[in-house]
Amino acid sequence: MTFVESMRDDDVCISEELLALLHNATEESVIALVARFRASDRAHLALHCYRKIHLRPVGLAIGSTCNLNILVQELGPGLGRAIFDQSRDRMKDEKRGPGRGRPAITLASSAGGIFPRPVETDENSEFEPGALLAAR
């Protein structure tokens, strides 16, 4: 693969307006927005968004509107297949229901259980409790 082939998605011109819409859109509005785009344009837009970590969910939503053949034809077998599979896996996870994919929060087993013993001071010691708080 040459450098030019690896940068194919950068040749796609994406307007700032479209990017702003994608940043603030819900998944349903993203799908409605890209529905009028050609399949090849959706594939390239999916890749562009997928490569930006903050837009990855948007990229996968767009990728879910493309079939495998288009993604592979436009993006190559590795990227096309990856976006296709991940977009379908994401859709399967959403169908399972909310909250099921998130692990339960647990506390450490020592939380609240073991504390060191208090330090006992001798009344005759030269240690003064206020000495540590004195202004320097």
N, C-alpha and C positions, 0 to 999 in steps of 0.2 A: 504494500500500500504506500502510495506517495503522500507527501505533505498536502498536496492539493486535494487528494481524495479524502484525507482525514478532516479537512476543513470545509467540506461541502455544505454543512448546515450554516456556516457563517456567510455564505453567499445569499442566503434568504434575507430579504429586507423586511423587517418587521417595524411597523410604525410605532411611535411612542404612544399614540392613542390606544392601539390594540394592546400593547403591554400594560398600560394603565388599567384598561378594562379587565385584563386577565388577572392582574394583582388583586383587584377588589371583587372578583366574581365568585359566585358559588359554583359548585360543580354543574348544576343544572343550567345555569346561565352560560357557562363556558361551552357546554355541549350545544346549546342553542345558538351561541355566537359563531361557532365554527361549522355549523351544519351547512352553511351556504358555501363553504370553501371547497375547492377541489380536493380529492383524496390525497394527491401528492403534496399539496400545500399543507394539509392537516398533518401529514407524516413529518414534514420538515419542522412545522411549528411544535409538534409534540417533542421532537428531538431537542429543539432549541430550549424549550421550557424544562425538559427532563434534565438537561445539563446544568441548569441553574437550580441549586439546592432549594431555594425559597419558592421556586415555581415547579418543583418536581411533581407534586400532586396534580397540578394543572396539566403538566405534560402527560401524565398517565391518564387523566380524564380525556384529553384529546386523543391519545393513543387508543383508547377504548372505542373510538368512533371509526378506527381504521381496521381493515382486515389484514391478516398476516401477509398476504401476497404483496399488497401495496407497501407495507412497512419494510419488508425485505427488499423489494425492488428499489425503493427510494433511499433506504438507510443502510442497506447491506444486511447480510444474514445475521451477524452478531447483534448489532444494535436493534435491528428490526424485530428479531425474535425476543430480545430482552424486554423491549418496551411492550410488545404484544403480551408476553407472559405476565409481566408485572401488572399491567393494566387489568388483565383478567383475574389475577390473584387478588388484587385490591377489591374488585367488584364482588368476588366470592366472600371475602372477609366482611364486607358491608352487609351482605345478605344474612349473615349469621346473627346480626342484632347488635345493638349498641352496648358498649361496655364489656363485651366478652373477650376482646383482644387485649385488654389491658390487665397486666398482672396485679395481684392483690398487694397492698402495701403492708409490710410487716415491720415490726420494731426489732431492734437488736435484742438478743436474749438477755443481755446484761442491763438493758435499760431499766433503771429504777431499782435494780436488785442489789448491787454490790457497791458500797461506798467505802473509801478508806476510813480508818478510825480517826477520830479527832485528835489533834496534837494536844497533849497535856503540857501545860507550862508550870514550872515551879514558881510559887509565889515569890520566892526570894531571888529569882533570876533577874538579870539586868535588862531583860527584854521589856520594852514598853510598847503596848499595842498601838498607840498613837504615833510612834516614831516612824512607822512606814508611810504614814499619810502626811507627814510634815512637809512643808514647802521647801523646795531645794534652792 
